[in-house]
Amino acid sequence: MIHLKRFASGIRGVSKFSMLVRSKLDTNVSFPLENLDLRGYLNAEATGLQTAPAIYDLFGVSNHFGGTYGGHYTAYTARKSESGTDWYEFDDSRVSNHTPAEVQTKAAYVLFYQRRK
């Protein structure tokens, strides 16, 4: 799991009336759907990955729409088959098909990867 920091906080004002403000970050973060290579970031001895490569494929995305004090969550999930990968969006009671390009949005909040065998 990779959690993207989507919130920032800071102090507004310079007097006794200064206040803490929070804002949502909607920066577009580019993330791979396949072949995320983490070998350069892992200690192979400590993780036991000496023989298995640390290559990961995305299988889910949790999205957040709204602001710092409220909003709405949706999710994308992948279904692999012999013909390829199909992506689905889950939004309350609605499920719809999506293209891989539509999975990478500014609303991405938590990324779920699975290591290849």
Contacts in CASP RR format, 6 or more apart in sequence:
PFRMAT RR
TARGET T0000
AUTHOR 0000-0000-0000
METHOD contacts of the structure
MODEL  1
MIHLKRFASGIRGVSKFSMLVRSKLDTNVSFPLENLDLRGYLNAEATGLQ
TAPAIYDLFGVSNHFGGTYGGHYTAYTARKSESGTDWYEFDDSRVSNHTP
AEVQTKAAYVLFYQRRK
1 110 0 8 1.000
1 111 0 8 1.000
1 112 0 8 1.000
1 113 0 8 1.000
2 31 0 8 1.000
2 110 0 8 1.000
2 111 0 8 1.000
2 113 0 8 1.000
3 109 0 8 1.000
3 110 0 8 1.000
3 111 0 8 1.000
4 29 0 8 1.000
4 108 0 8 1.000
4 109 0 8 1.000
4 110 0 8 1.000
4 111 0 8 1.000
5 25 0 8 1.000
6 24 0 8 1.000
6 25 0 8 1.000
6 26 0 8 1.000
6 64 0 8 1.000
6 109 0 8 1.000
7 22 0 8 1.000
7 23 0 8 1.000
7 24 0 8 1.000
7 25 0 8 1.000
7 68 0 8 1.000
8 22 0 8 1.000
8 23 0 8 1.000
8 25 0 8 1.000
9 20 0 8 1.000
9 21 0 8 1.000
9 22 0 8 1.000
9 23 0 8 1.000
10 20 0 8 1.000
10 21 0 8 1.000
10 22 0 8 1.000
11 18 0 8 1.000
11 19 0 8 1.000
11 20 0 8 1.000
11 21 0 8 1.000
12 18 0 8 1.000
12 19 0 8 1.000
12 20 0 8 1.000
12 21 0 8 1.000
13 19 0 8 1.000
22 68 0 8 1.000
22 69 0 8 1.000
23 68 0 8 1.000
24 66 0 8 1.000
24 67 0 8 1.000
24 68 0 8 1.000
26 106 0 8 1.000
26 107 0 8 1.000
27 106 0 8 1.000
28 104 0 8 1.000
28 105 0 8 1.000
28 106 0 8 1.000
29 106 0 8 1.000
29 108 0 8 1.000
30 104 0 8 1.000
31 58 0 8 1.000
31 104 0 8 1.000
31 108 0 8 1.000
31 111 0 8 1.000
32 58 0 8 1.000
33 57 0 8 1.000
33 58 0 8 1.000
33 85 0 8 1.000
33 100 0 8 1.000
33 103 0 8 1.000
33 104 0 8 1.000
34 57 0 8 1.000
34 58 0 8 1.000
35 55 0 8 1.000
35 56 0 8 1.000
35 57 0 8 1.000
36 55 0 8 1.000
36 56 0 8 1.000
36 57 0 8 1.000
36 58 0 8 1.000
36 113 0 8 1.000
37 53 0 8 1.000
37 54 0 8 1.000
37 55 0 8 1.000
37 56 0 8 1.000
38 54 0 8 1.000
38 55 0 8 1.000
38 56 0 8 1.000
39 49 0 8 1.000
39 53 0 8 1.000
39 54 0 8 1.000
39 55 0 8 1.000
40 54 0 8 1.000
41 54 0 8 1.000
42 49 0 8 1.000
42 54 0 8 1.000
44 50 0 8 1.000
47 54 0 8 1.000
52 115 0 8 1.000
52 117 0 8 1.000
53 116 0 8 1.000
54 115 0 8 1.000
55 115 0 8 1.000
55 116 0 8 1.000
56 113 0 8 1.000
56 114 0 8 1.000
56 115 0 8 1.000
56 116 0 8 1.000
57 78 0 8 1.000
57 113 0 8 1.000
57 114 0 8 1.000
57 116 0 8 1.000
58 78 0 8 1.000
58 103 0 8 1.000
58 111 0 8 1.000
58 112 0 8 1.000
58 113 0 8 1.000
59 77 0 8 1.000
59 78 0 8 1.000
59 112 0 8 1.000
59 113 0 8 1.000
59 114 0 8 1.000
60 75 0 8 1.000
60 76 0 8 1.000
60 77 0 8 1.000
60 78 0 8 1.000
60 111 0 8 1.000
60 112 0 8 1.000
61 75 0 8 1.000
61 76 0 8 1.000
61 77 0 8 1.000
61 103 0 8 1.000
61 108 0 8 1.000
61 109 0 8 1.000
61 110 0 8 1.000
61 111 0 8 1.000
61 112 0 8 1.000
62 73 0 8 1.000
62 74 0 8 1.000
62 75 0 8 1.000
62 108 0 8 1.000
62 109 0 8 1.000
62 110 0 8 1.000
62 112 0 8 1.000
63 73 0 8 1.000
63 74 0 8 1.000
63 75 0 8 1.000
63 76 0 8 1.000
63 105 0 8 1.000
63 107 0 8 1.000
63 108 0 8 1.000
63 109 0 8 1.000
64 71 0 8 1.000
64 72 0 8 1.000
64 73 0 8 1.000
64 107 0 8 1.000
64 109 0 8 1.000
65 71 0 8 1.000
65 72 0 8 1.000
65 73 0 8 1.000
65 74 0 8 1.000
65 107 0 8 1.000
66 72 0 8 1.000
73 109 0 8 1.000
74 89 0 8 1.000
74 90 0 8 1.000
74 91 0 8 1.000
74 107 0 8 1.000
75 89 0 8 1.000
75 90 0 8 1.000
76 87 0 8 1.000
76 88 0 8 1.000
76 89 0 8 1.000
76 90 0 8 1.000
76 98 0 8 1.000
76 103 0 8 1.000
77 87 0 8 1.000
77 88 0 8 1.000
77 90 0 8 1.000
78 85 0 8 1.000
78 86 0 8 1.000
78 87 0 8 1.000
78 88 0 8 1.000
79 85 0 8 1.000
79 86 0 8 1.000
79 87 0 8 1.000
79 88 0 8 1.000
85 100 0 8 1.000
86 97 0 8 1.000
87 97 0 8 1.000
87 98 0 8 1.000
87 99 0 8 1.000
87 100 0 8 1.000
87 102 0 8 1.000
87 103 0 8 1.000
88 95 0 8 1.000
88 96 0 8 1.000
88 97 0 8 1.000
88 98 0 8 1.000
89 95 0 8 1.000
89 96 0 8 1.000
89 97 0 8 1.000
89 98 0 8 1.000
89 102 0 8 1.000
END
